[in-house]
């Protein structure tokens, strides 16, 4: 008797989770993600410094203490406080986007296609790893803002976490779009054949 892979077992048990609850989780996490994104966007608009323009993304990817120092000096104390607000709110946002993306990946993984199930179970974990990296990044950036001198290790750690985080989120989004498109195409073709 051929044994099934552990991912297939997880995918099968995942399919027993009621679809209506998964849809509710997706809709609530979508609303929360969009709401927090809009709120943070308004905060980040206030954060953009005068010439030269530095925003929170520039700060995340500073990588060196010199560049982080330039950004902080350009911002000044008032914009540093705005950056801290944005970073604290990001702790709620990271939970929201991780739940949204992982739920969408699980929805795609519920397809009958075994490969999508196996890959989807793995991909569904990536947003949570990204969220953990986002939390570490936020802690490092808060440390950079509140420290008396710019700590090089925290600046580099924040940049590395941001880079990996965006990569993992990107992979999850590609899986959701491509896998979701495949599932929709197959279900449309199946419904046409059954008519």
Order of alpha helices (4+ residues) and beta strands (2+ residues): alpha-alpha-alpha-alpha-alpha-alpha
